[in-house]
């Protein structure tokens, strides 16, 4: 048995279970056409799990062994008989007669006719697409023909990597984005865009040596692409797969997201896939009248949703433990829109997207140059990347619904606004030019926060030991931990009251609390940072056994961490009324101080209960910016 990829690579070593399962079929000489897939917990093919298996080297395997299956869908040669010229129906009859399905060897199911219903099923499952084949068609290796059509649900394509930009911040040791291209009919590599989203830390580390091994001094593209960053060129042979939202008028990908490497396709074969205009994806039929379970609604448009936003995959499960869907997320933001929008207005938004729900990979997105016309944006200089970003402003219900459609579970906003300072604010002057340079940004209103922020996180663990896990070290929710956070918030409020300052509190939606002190827009982030640091370190001196400002996570154990470092230019927190990616689908809910003192349970505030609660409850933060306060009179 020999397993060969489309590009001719032998894959026996990577998939020994498929080799053994095919030997067990005890077939005569035969050539099968099929696909090896890695299955997730729900039994669906998962491209990146497959890439992990393909990239095993030197005996190192992926952290998790996925279920591998070979889906056979055609037979090209059998026991001395060439089957290529026989119609598909004949090949399927032979195929069904000689192959025995097993745990590893599986038969690709075929559905005669009913193509529209089959496509809708693919939509509901969230798979990449379907294949449509004429029953009387022969097998034509390597040819594109209208007798075989790929009809996509999600837009994916292969692209060739021709360069990369330097990484900054958490990516300082790897790269920021890769430059992508496809070959045209003349064999020239044409640039189609940058891609910086979708990379996990492990994938960044895995790809960086591959890029460094292919460094070149000359640009491989037919024309040097525009870039705000210096580009390092590479020999164009790495092929990747990306998911994207469409094409710009300039022929560039909209919002490309990395999905994995394609090791089975030669770079020179990568072309832009242009769909046949005669083939269009079928629209969903209208749903019959009558009640349906709220979390299982399958209509493209949600009742009361803005007409300008197209919604997809409403039934995709985003919270497996609760069964809540993407549709539930969108429905939540539509209902709480009147409460959340005042807290978002004129503030740059950083997206945190979860395309496959909270158990899938997430990524942050600060730059969105191709937002729809109804989305107001602001151009902001970023010193870390030495370029201008286009940040959305969530100033209307359409934008809020659009963010939810993008699987933006959390709404992260700046603590400052892009609007000019009014004379009535008596706060001095600051500009509204944010894109020219770092200095221009620091001289602007975006460096004039509306509040001082205190992030209160309890570091109380059952065994008083920091968890030995990768990534965030934050503790899971516990009643004991939240009670300690409440006590710390009340102690902090006492200090602020002695300074004649009022604060507003909300649940973080996770383990702790957020306390905001509204201020006049005359202070810079440097000044609010110094103020918050002074206050928290003073409180730490009063109660060293209860609270801490220590930056090392190990030194916080057993205490409540008072994080003053959120007071930075460009820093964000989950907004008031933002949903959080927790198993309970909790919400960051504004509270009154009286409510906080009544043993509230933050787990009770989630995307199902909060809309009902807010039908009869006023926003506890509705006066947040009504009376901004001065700091220098208090210290």
C-alpha positions in Angstrom: 0.0 0.0 0.0 1.3 3.4 -0.9 -0.3 6.7 0.1 0.4 9.5 -2.2 -0.6 13.2 -1.9 -1.8 15.3 -4.8 1.7 16.6 -5.2 3.2 13.1 -5.3 4.5 12.9 -1.7 4.5 9.5 0.0 2.6 9.7 3.3 2.8 6.2 4.7 5.0 7.2 7.6 2.6 10.0 8.7 -0.6 7.8 8.5 0.4 4.2 9.4 -3.2 3.5 10.6 -4.5 4.1 7.1 -1.9 1.9 5.6 -2.8 -1.0 7.9 -6.5 -0.5 7.4 -6.1 -0.6 3.6 -4.0 -3.8 3.9 -6.9 -5.3 5.9 -9.2 -4.7 3.0 -7.3 -7.5 1.1 -7.9 -5.9 -2.3 -6.4 -6.9 -5.6 -4.3 -4.3 -7.3 -6.3 -1.1 -7.2 -6.0 2.7 -7.3 -8.4 4.6 -5.0 -9.1 8.3 -4.9 -10.0 9.7 -1.5 -9.0 12.1 1.3 -7.4 11.6 4.7 -9.0 13.7 7.4 -8.4 14.4 11.1 -11.7 14.4 13.0 -12.5 16.7 16.0 -14.6 15.7 19.0 -17.8 16.3 17.0 -16.6 14.0 14.2 -16.0 16.8 11.7 -12.9 17.2 9.6 -10.4 19.6 11.1 -7.8 20.9 8.8 -5.3 22.1 11.4 -5.4 18.8 13.3 -4.4 17.2 10.0 -1.6 19.6 9.5 -0.2 18.8 13.0 0.0 15.1 11.9 1.6 16.0 8.6 4.3 18.1 10.3 5.5 15.5 12.7 9.3 15.3 12.5 12.1 13.6 14.4 9.6 11.6 16.4 7.8 14.6 17.8 4.1 14.4 17.5 1.3 16.8 18.2 0.1 17.4 21.7 -3.1 15.6 20.9 -3.6 12.5 18.7 -6.6 13.2 16.5 -8.8 10.5 15.0 -7.6 9.8 11.5 -9.9 8.5 8.8 -9.6 7.9 5.0 -12.7 8.8 3.1 -12.6 7.0 -0.3 -14.8 8.5 -3.0 -13.7 6.9 -6.3 -11.9 3.9 -7.8 -9.6 4.5 -10.9 -8.1 1.0 -11.4 -9.2 -2.4 -10.2 -7.7 -5.9 -10.8 -6.2 -5.1 -14.2 -9.2 -2.9 -15.4 -8.7 0.8 -16.1 -11.9 2.6 -14.8 -11.1 6.2 -15.8 -13.4 6.2 -18.9 -16.3 4.5 -17.2 -19.2 6.8 -15.9 -19.3 7.7 -12.3 -22.3 5.5 -11.6 -20.3 2.4 -12.8 -17.3 3.3 -10.7 -19.5 3.8 -7.6 -21.2 0.4 -8.0 -17.7 -1.3 -8.1 -16.5 0.9 -5.3 -19.4 0.1 -3.0 -19.1 -3.6 -3.8 -15.4 -4.1 -3.0 -14.7 -1.7 -0.1 -15.7 -2.7 3.5 -16.2 0.4 5.8 -14.3 0.4 9.0 -13.3 2.8 11.8 -10.5 4.1 9.5 -11.7 3.4 6.0 -14.9 5.2 5.3 -17.1 5.7 2.3 -17.9 9.1 1.0 -21.7 9.3 1.0 -23.3 10.3 -2.3 -26.7 11.9 -2.5 -28.6 11.7 -5.8 -30.3 15.0 -6.7 -31.6 17.2 -3.8 -28.5 19.4 -4.2 -30.1 22.5 -2.6 -31.1 20.5 0.5 -27.6 19.0 0.6 -26.0 22.4 0.4 -28.2 23.7 3.2 -27.1 20.7 5.4 -23.5 21.7 4.7 -24.3 25.3 5.8 -25.8 24.1 9.1 -22.8 21.8 9.8 -20.4 24.7 9.2 -18.3 22.6 6.7 -16.2 24.0 3.9 -18.6 23.0 1.1 -19.9 20.2 -1.2 -18.8 18.5 -4.4 -21.3 18.2 -7.3 -20.5 15.5 -9.9 -22.4 14.4 -13.0 -23.3 10.7 -12.8 -22.4 10.0 -16.4 -19.0 11.7 -16.2 -15.6 9.9 -16.7 -12.7 10.5 -14.4 -10.3 13.2 -15.8 -7.1 13.5 -13.7 -5.8 17.0 -13.3 -8.6 18.6 -15.4 -11.1 21.3 -14.3 -14.4 20.5 -15.9 -18.0 21.5 -15.3 -18.9 17.9 -14.7 -17.2 18.2 -11.3 -18.0 21.4 -9.3 -16.7 22.6 -5.9 -19.5 24.6 -4.3 -18.1 26.4 -1.2 -19.9 27.3 2.0 -16.9 29.1 3.5 -14.5 30.9 1.3 -11.1 29.3 1.5 -8.2 29.2 -0.9 -4.5 28.3 -1.2 -1.8 30.9 -1.4 1.9 31.1 -1.7 4.1 32.9 0.9 6.5 35.4 -0.6 7.6 37.3 2.4 6.9 38.3 6.0 7.0 41.3 8.3 8.8 41.5 11.6 6.8 40.6 14.7 6.4 42.9 17.6 5.2 42.5 21.2 4.3 38.9 21.9 5.5 38.1 18.4 8.9 39.7 18.7 10.7 36.4 18.1 8.6 35.3 15.1 6.7 37.4 12.5 3.8 39.8 12.3 2.2 38.8 9.0 3.0 36.8 5.8 2.6 38.3 2.3 0.5 36.0 0.1 0.4 35.5 -3.7 -1.0 33.3 -6.4 0.5 32.6 -9.9 -1.1 34.0 -13.0 -1.3 32.4 -16.4 2.2 33.7 -17.3 3.8 32.1 -14.3 4.2 35.4 -12.3 3.5 35.5 -8.6 0.8 38.2 -8.0 0.4 39.7 -4.6 -3.0 39.2 -3.0 -2.6 40.6 0.6 -1.0 40.3 4.0 -2.2 37.7 6.5 -1.5 38.1 10.2 -4.6 36.5 11.8 -5.2 32.9 12.8 -1.7 31.9 13.9 -1.4 30.2 17.2 1.8 30.6 19.2 2.8 27.0 18.4 2.2 27.7 14.7 4.3 30.9 14.7 7.2 29.0 16.2 6.8 26.1 13.7 6.7 28.4 10.7 9.5 30.8 11.6 12.3 28.3 10.9 10.7 27.4 7.6 10.6 31.0 6.6 14.2 31.7 7.7 15.4 28.7 5.7 14.0 30.3 2.5 15.3 33.9 2.8 15.9 35.8 -0.4 17.1 39.3 -1.2 14.9 39.8 -4.2 11.1 40.3 -4.1 9.4 37.2 -5.6 6.3 39.0 -6.6 5.7 40.5 -10.1 5.5 43.9 -8.5 6.8 44.9 -5.1 3.7 44.9 -2.8 2.8 48.0 -0.6 3.6 47.5 3.1 3.8 49.7 6.1 6.4 47.4 7.5 9.8 46.3 6.2 9.4 43.0 4.4 11.8 40.0 4.5 11.5 38.1 1.2 11.4 34.3 1.0 11.6 31.8 -1.8 8.0 31.2 -2.9 7.4 27.5 -2.1 5.5 27.4 1.2 1.8 27.0 0.4 -0.8 27.9 3.1 -4.6 27.8 3.2 -6.6 30.9 4.3 -10.2 31.7 5.0 -11.3 35.1 3.8 -14.3 37.4 3.6 -14.1 38.3 -0.1 -12.0 40.4 -2.5 -11.4 44.2 -2.6 -11.7 46.1 -5.8 -7.9 46.1 -5.9 -7.8 42.3 -6.1 -6.7 41.8 -2.5 -8.2 39.4 0.1 -10.5 40.8 2.7 -9.6 39.7 6.2 -7.6 36.6 5.4 -7.2 34.2 8.4 -4.6 31.5 8.4 -5.9 27.9 8.6 -2.8 25.8 8.0 -0.1 24.7 5.7 -0.7 22.8 2.4 2.1 20.4 2.0 0.4 18.4 -0.7 0.3 21.1 -3.4 3.3 22.5 -5.4 3.5 26.3 -5.2 3.5 26.7 -9.0 0.0 25.2 -9.1 -1.6 27.8 -6.9 -3.9 29.9 -8.9 -6.7 32.2 -7.9 -10.0 30.2 -7.9 -12.6 32.1 -9.8 -16.1 30.7 -9.3 -18.3 29.9 -12.3 -20.8 32.7 -12.6 -23.5 30.2 -13.6 -23.0 28.3 -10.4 -24.4 30.2 -7.3 -24.9 28.9 -3.9 -28.6 28.3 -3.3 -30.4 30.6 -0.9 -32.1 29.1 2.1 -35.8 28.6 1.7 -38.1 30.5 3.9 -38.8 28.8 7.2 -42.3 27.6 7.9 -44.3 29.5 10.5 -44.6 28.4 14.0 -42.4 28.5 17.2 -38.9 27.1 17.1 -36.4 26.8 20.0 -34.6 30.1 20.3 -31.1 28.6 20.2 -31.9 26.6 17.0 -33.3 29.3 14.7 -32.0 28.8 11.2 -33.2 31.8 9.3 -30.5 34.0 7.7 -32.0 37.2 9.1 -32.8 37.5 12.8 -36.1 39.3 13.8 -35.4 42.9 14.4 -31.9 42.7 13.0 -30.4 45.6 10.9 -31.2 45.0 7.2 -27.7 45.9 6.1 -26.0 43.0 8.0 -25.9 39.5 6.5 -25.9 36.7 9.1 -24.5 33.2 8.7 -24.1 30.0 10.7 -26.6 31.0 13.3 -26.9 27.5 14.6 -23.2 26.9 15.1 -22.6 26.0 18.8 -20.4 28.6 20.5 -20.9 27.5 24.1 -20.9 23.6 24.1 -21.6 23.3 27.8 -24.7 25.4 27.6 -25.7 24.8 24.0 -25.8 28.5 23.1 -25.2 29.3 19.5 -23.8 32.1 17.4 -27.4 33.2 16.8 -27.9 33.5 20.6 -24.8 35.8 20.7 -26.2 38.0 18.0 -29.6 38.0 19.6 -28.1 39.1 22.9 -26.3 42.1 21.5 -29.4 43.2 19.5 -31.5 43.2 22.7 -29.0 44.9 25.0 -27.9 47.4 22.3 -29.6 50.4 24.0 -27.6 49.7 27.2 -24.2 48.8 25.7 -24.0 51.4 22.9 -23.6 54.5 25.1 -20.5 52.8 26.7 -19.0 52.0 23.3 -19.7 55.3 21.4 -16.6 56.9 19.8 -14.2 54.5 21.4 -11.9 52.4 19.1 -12.8 48.7 19.3 -10.4 45.8 19.4 -12.1 42.7 18.1 -11.6 39.3 19.8 -13.0 36.8 17.4 -14.0 33.2 18.1 -15.0 31.7 14.7 -15.6 28.2 16.2 -16.9 29.2 19.6 -15.1 29.4 23.0 -13.4 26.0 22.7 -11.9 26.9 19.3 -9.0 29.2 18.6 -9.5 33.0 19.0 -7.6 35.9 17.7 -7.4 39.7 18.3 -8.0 42.1 15.4 -7.2 45.8 15.7 -7.1 46.7 12.0 -10.2 46.5 9.9 -9.7 48.6 6.7 -12.5 47.0 4.8 -15.4 47.5 7.2 -18.9 48.0 5.7 -20.0 51.6 4.9 -22.2 51.8 8.0 -19.2 51.2 10.3 -17.5 54.4 11.4 -13.7 54.0 11.7 -10.7 56.0 12.9 -7.2 55.8 11.7 -4.6 55.3 14.5 -0.9 55.2 14.5 0.6 52.1 16.2 4.1 52.4 17.4 4.6 48.7 17.9 3.9 47.9 14.2 5.1 51.3 12.8 1.9 51.7 10.7 -1.6 53.2 10.7 -4.5 50.9 11.8 -8.1 51.4 10.9 -10.1 50.8 14.0 -13.9 50.4 14.1 -16.1 52.6 16.3 -19.3 50.9 17.5 -21.7 53.9 17.2 -24.8 52.3 15.9 -26.9 49.0 16.1 -25.7 47.9 12.7 -22.1 47.9 13.8 -22.9 46.1 17.0 -24.7 43.4 15.0 -21.9 43.2 12.5 -19.3 42.7 15.3 -21.5 39.8 16.6 -21.7 38.3 13.1 -17.9 38.3 13.0 -18.0 36.0 16.1 -16.6 38.9 18.2 -17.8 37.5 21.5 -16.0 40.1 23.6 -16.3 43.9 22.9 -13.0 45.5 23.9 -12.9 49.3 23.8 -10.4 52.0 24.6 -10.8 54.1 27.8 -10.7 57.3 25.6 -12.8 58.7 22.9 -11.9 60.0 19.4 -14.2 63.1 19.7 -12.9 66.6 20.2 -12.8 68.1 23.7 -15.7 70.6 24.1 -15.0 73.9 25.7 -17.7 73.1 28.3 -15.5 70.3 29.5 -12.9 72.8 30.7 -10.2 70.2 30.0 -7.7 72.1 27.9 -7.0 71.2 24.3 -6.0 68.1 22.5 -6.0 67.2 18.8 -7.9 64.7 16.8 -5.1 63.7 14.4 -4.3 60.1 15.5 -2.5 58.6 12.4 0.5 60.8 11.7 2.9 59.6 14.4 3.3 58.3 18.0 3.7 61.9 19.1 0.5 63.0 17.4 -1.3 60.2 19.0 0.0 61.2 22.5 -1.0 64.8 21.8 -4.6 63.7 20.9 -7.8 63.1 22.6 -7.2 59.4 22.5 -4.5 60.1 25.2 -7.1 61.7 27.4 -9.0 58.9 29.1 -12.5 59.3 30.6 -11.7 57.2 33.7 -9.1 55.7 35.9 -9.5 51.9 35.8 -8.8 49.3 38.5 -8.9 45.6 37.5 -9.5 43.5 40.6 -8.5 39.8 40.2 -8.6 37.3 43.1 -5.7 34.8 43.0 -7.2 32.4 45.5 -6.7 28.7 44.6 -8.0 25.6 46.4 -4.5 24.4 47.2 -2.9 27.9 47.3 -0.7 27.0 44.4 -0.5 28.6 41.0 -1.8 26.3 38.3 0.8 24.6 36.2 -0.6 25.3 32.8 0.3 27.3 29.7 -1.1 30.7 28.9 -3.2 32.7 31.4 -2.7 31.8 35.1 -6.0 33.4 36.2 -7.9 31.1 38.6 -11.3 29.6 37.8 -14.3 31.2 39.4 -14.9 30.3 43.1 -17.3 31.9 45.6 -14.4 32.4 48.0 -12.4 34.2 45.3 -15.2 36.4 44.3 -16.0 37.3 47.9 -12.3 38.3 48.3 -12.6 40.5 45.2 -15.7 42.2 46.6 -13.9 42.9 49.9 -10.9 44.4 48.0 -13.3 46.5 45.9 -15.0 47.9 49.0 -11.5 48.7 50.6 -10.6 50.5 47.4 -13.8 52.4 47.4 -13.1 53.6 51.0 -9.7 55.0 49.9 -11.4 56.8 46.9 -14.1 58.2 49.1 -11.5 59.7 51.4 -10.1 61.4 48.3 -13.7 62.6 47.6 -13.9 60.5 44.4 -16.8 58.3 43.3 -16.2 55.0 41.6 -18.5 52.7 39.5 -18.2 48.9 39.7 -19.1 46.0 37.4 -18.4 42.3 37.4 -15.6 41.4 35.1 -17.6 38.5 33.7 -14.8 36.1 34.9 -13.4 35.9 38.4 -13.2 39.5 39.6 -14.4 43.1 39.3 -13.7 46.3 37.4 -13.8 49.7 39.2 -14.0 52.8 37.0 -13.4 56.4 38.3 -14.8 59.0 35.8 -12.5 62.0 35.3 -12.2 65.2 33.4 -10.5 64.7 30.0 -7.4 66.7 30.9 -5.1 63.9 32.1 -2.9 61.7 30.0 -2.6 57.9 30.4 0.8 58.5 32.0 -0.9 60.5 34.7 -3.8 58.2 35.3 -1.3 55.3 35.5 0.6 57.1 38.2 -2.5 57.9 40.1 -3.8 54.3 40.0 -0.4 53.0 41.0 -0.2 55.3 44.0 -3.7 54.4 45.2 -3.3 50.6 44.9 0.2 50.6 46.4 -1.1 52.7 49.3 -3.9 50.1 49.8 -1.4 47.3 49.6 0.5 48.9 52.4 -2.6 49.0 54.6 -3.6 45.4 53.9 -0.5 43.5 52.7 -2.1 40.1 53.6 -5.2 40.7 51.5 -4.2 42.7 48.3 -1.1 42.9 46.1 0.2 44.9 43.2 3.0 42.3 42.4 3.6 41.8 38.7 4.8 38.2 39.1 1.9 35.8 39.2 3.6 33.6 41.7 3.6 36.5 44.2 -0.2 37.0 43.9 -1.2 33.6 45.2 -3.6 33.9 48.2 -4.3 37.6 47.6 -6.4 39.8 45.4 -4.4 41.4 42.6 -5.0 45.1 42.0 -4.0 45.8 38.5 -3.2 49.5 37.8 -1.4 48.7 34.6 -4.6 48.8 32.5 -4.2 52.6 32.5 -2.1 52.7 29.3 -2.6 54.2 25.9 -4.4 51.7 23.7 -5.1 49.2 26.5 -8.6 47.7 26.6 -11.0 45.8 28.9 -14.2 44.0 28.1 -16.9 46.6 28.0 -19.9 46.9 30.2 -22.5 44.4 29.0 -19.9 42.5 27.0 -20.3 38.7 26.9 -17.2 36.7 28.0 -15.8 33.5 26.6 -16.5 31.5 29.7 -18.3 28.1 29.9 -21.2 29.9 31.6 -21.5 32.6 28.9 -21.2 35.2 31.6 -21.6 39.0 31.1 -19.7 41.9 32.5 -22.6 43.6 34.3 -22.6 47.1 35.9 -23.8 47.0 39.5 -24.7 49.5 42.2 -22.6 49.4 45.3 -25.7 48.3 47.2 -26.1 45.3 44.9 -22.5 44.4 45.4 -22.9 44.2 49.1 -25.8 41.8 48.8 -23.8 38.7 48.0 -24.4 38.8 44.2 -23.5 35.7 42.2 -21.7 36.8 39.0 -22.5 33.5 37.3 -26.2 34.5 37.3 -25.4 37.2 34.8 -25.2 35.6 31.4 -26.3 36.1 27.8 -29.7 34.5 28.6 -30.5 36.2 31.9 -29.1 39.7 31.3 -31.5 40.7 28.5 -34.5 39.7 30.7 -33.0 41.5 33.7 -32.5 44.7 31.7 -36.1 44.9 30.6 -37.0 46.0 34.1 -33.7 47.4 35.4 -31.9 50.7 34.7 -28.3 50.8 33.7 -26.3 51.2 36.9 -23.7 53.1 34.8 -26.0 55.4 33.0 -24.5 58.4 34.9 -20.9 57.2 34.5 -19.7 60.2 32.5 -22.3 62.8 33.8 -20.0 64.2 36.5 -16.3 63.8 35.6 -14.0 64.5 38.5 -10.6 66.2 39.0 -7.7 64.3 40.4 -5.2 67.0 41.5 -7.5 68.4 44.1 -7.6 65.1 45.9 -3.9 64.2 46.3 
